[in-house]
Amino acid sequence: VLSGGVASNLYLRQCINDLCTHYGVELFCPPVEFCTDNGVMIAWNGIERYRQNMNVFERMSDTLVPEGRAPLGSDISEQVRACNISVPFEWKSILEKKNILL
């Protein structure tokens, strides 16, 4: 998944898409118009929370705890780390094939 300000840069989006295509990985990006403003990204997070019945409308507590990640879906990061997967990204050769100078 590529989102936020980086995903609004069409050049970077295309380069990352080319890299994903090279490695057979599917890239998911929100529409560009939803990537330029953090307010929109926060609203999108709220919509996803609402769709998953995550108590969007319950009263906020007196203490606000910021979240580094949105708790949407299952967090499988520890399982992925345990698999010790290594993906050899060959940035230079991929960019050379696209005639992009480093």
N, C-alpha and C positions, 0 to 999 in steps of 0.2 A: 504494500500500500504506500502510495506517495501522496501526501496531502500538505496543506498549509502553503505558505508563501513559495516554497521550492516548487511545488506542483503547478503554480501559476506561471512559472518560467517555461515557456513552450520549448525552448532549446534544450534545457536540462531534462524536461519531461521526455523529449524524443531520444536523447542520449541514454537515459535510464531505460526507456522502452526497448531501444536497440540492444542494450546489455541483457535485459531480461529475455528478449527473443533469442539471443545467442545461446543463453543457458537453458532455454525451454521453460522459463518461469513466466507466469502470467502477471502482468502489472495491473493494479487497480488504482484508479485516480478518480476523485470526485470531479464534477464538471469545473472547468477553470474559474467560472464566476463564483464558485463557492470556496476558492482557495486563497483569495487575496485579502480577506478581512477576518481577523481572529474572532470578531463578533459573530460572523456567519458560522465559523467553525464551532463556536460554543453553542450557537442555536442548533446546529446540526446534531451535536452531541446530545442536546436536550431532546430533540425529536427521537433519536435512537433510544434514549433512556425511556421516553414515554411509550414508544412502541413495544419495549420489553417490560413494561409495567414496573419500572424501577423507582416508583414513588416520587415522581417529579413534582407533584403538587403538595407533598407533605411539608409541614412547617419546618423551616431551617432551625437548627439548634443555635444556641448562643455562641458556640465555638465553631468556626469555620476551619476545616482541615483541607488544604489544597491537595489535589490528586495529581500525581505525575503522569498517570495513565488513566484513561477512561475505563471503568470496569464493565465493558461491554463484551459479552461472550466469555469464553473460558480462557484463562491465562495458562498457556502451555509452554511458556518460556523456559521453565526449569527442565521439562521433559526434552525440549529441543537441545538445550545445553548439554544434557546428559548423553545425548546421541553423538556428541563430538563430531558433528558434520563439518566437513571442510569443503568450501567451494573455491576453487582457484580462479579468482577473477583476473583475467588477462586484459586489463584496461588498455595498455598500450597497443596490443595487436588488434583489439576491437576498434579502437579509434583510428588506427592506421587503415583498416579496411574501409572505414567511412571517410577516409581522407581528411581527418581532423587532426590538426597539428597540436602537439602538446606544448 
